[in-house]
Amino acid sequence: MLDSSKMTRRPSHPGAIIRGLYMEPLGLTVTALADHLGISRKTLSKILNENARVTPDIAQRLARAFNTDAGLWLGLQRGRDQWDAEYIPGGRQNVEPLPGLHAAALPSSSAQESA
C-alpha cells in the first residue's frame, strides 16, 4: 500500500495513465473508448481530464478492456485520494480527537481486514 505521508509528488490520476499508456499508443478516441467501455463520452472525458474519480464499476470495465486488474485502477485512485486528503487544505487539519477516545481501544484497520 502507498504511504502518502512519504510522497512528495502528487500521484498520477488514473485518467493520465489511461491517456498516456493506452489511448495514445492505441490511437483510441474518447468516443471509441467510451463506446467500448459502455459508458458515456462525458463520463470518460471527466476521468481523462482528472475531474472525476475511477469508481469500482469503471475499474472493472477498464480491467476487462485493458486486460489488467480492477485493483490496479482502484489503487491508483486511492493513492491520489490519500495524497490529496493529506496535502490539499480542506479544513481537516482543524479536527481534534474526540475527548475520552483512545486510539488503542479501537480495532486497527488491519485487524478489521483479517476478520
C-alpha positions in Angstrom: 0.0 0.0 0.0 1.2 3.5 -0.7 2.4 5.6 2.2 1.2 9.0 1.1 3.0 10.7 4.0 6.3 10.0 2.3 5.4 11.0 -1.2 6.5 14.4 -2.3 4.9 14.3 -5.8 1.2 14.1 -6.3 0.4 10.6 -7.7 -0.8 10.4 -11.3 -4.6 10.4 -11.7 -5.8 7.2 -13.4 -7.1 9.4 -16.3 -3.5 10.4 -17.1 -2.5 6.7 -17.2 -5.4 5.8 -19.5 -4.4 8.6 -21.9 -0.7 8.1 -21.9 -0.4 4.3 -21.7 -3.5 3.2 -23.6 -5.3 5.7 -25.6 -2.4 7.5 -27.3 -0.4 4.3 -28.2 -3.5 2.6 -29.5 -4.8 5.6 -31.3 -8.1 5.5 -29.4 -10.5 8.5 -29.3 -12.6 9.4 -26.3 -15.7 8.3 -28.2 -14.3 5.0 -29.3 -13.1 4.1 -25.8 -16.3 5.2 -24.1 -18.3 3.1 -26.5 -16.1 0.1 -25.9 -16.4 0.5 -22.1 -20.2 1.1 -22.3 -20.1 4.5 -20.6 -20.9 7.9 -21.8 -18.3 10.1 -23.5 -18.9 12.7 -20.8 -18.1 10.3 -18.0 -14.8 9.2 -19.7 -13.9 12.7 -20.5 -14.3 13.8 -16.9 -11.9 10.9 -15.8 -9.4 11.7 -18.5 -9.4 15.4 -17.6 -9.0 14.4 -13.9 -12.3 15.9 -12.9 -13.9 12.6 -11.8 -12.8 9.5 -9.9 -12.5 6.0 -11.1 -15.3 4.1 -9.4 -15.3 0.3 -8.8 -17.7 -0.1 -11.8 -15.4 1.9 -14.1 -12.4 0.0 -12.7 -14.0 -3.3 -13.6 -14.6 -2.0 -17.2 -11.1 -0.7 -17.5 -9.6 -4.0 -16.3 -11.6 -6.0 -18.8 -10.8 -3.6 -21.7 -7.0 -3.3 -20.9 -6.5 -6.9 -19.6 -5.5 -5.6 -16.2 -6.9 -5.9 -12.7 -9.6 -3.6 -11.2 -7.4 -3.3 -8.1 -4.8 -1.5 -10.2 -7.3 1.2 -11.2 -8.7 1.5 -7.7 -5.3 1.5 -6.2 -4.2 4.4 -8.4 -7.3 6.3 -7.5 -6.9 5.6 -3.8 -3.3 6.7 -3.9 -4.3 10.0 -5.5 -7.2 10.5 -3.0 -4.9 9.8 0.0 -2.3 12.3 -1.2 -5.0 14.9 -1.8 -6.5 14.4 1.6 -3.2 14.9 3.3 -1.7 17.7 1.2 -4.6 19.8 -0.2 -6.1 22.1 2.5 -9.7 21.4 3.3 -10.3 22.1 7.0 -9.4 18.6 8.1 -6.3 19.9 9.8 -8.5 21.6 12.4 -10.2 18.4 13.5 -9.2 17.3 17.0 -9.6 13.8 18.5 -12.8 13.4 20.5 -12.3 13.8 24.2 -12.1 10.4 26.0 -11.5 8.4 22.8 -8.3 6.4 22.9 -6.9 5.0 19.7 -5.8 1.8 21.5 -9.4 1.0 22.3 -10.4 0.9 18.6 -9.7 -2.0 16.3 -7.0 -1.3 13.8 -7.9 -1.4 10.1 -5.6 -4.4 9.6 -7.5 -6.3 12.3 -10.8 -5.5 10.6 -9.5 -6.7 7.3 -8.4 -10.0 8.6 -11.7 -10.7 10.4 
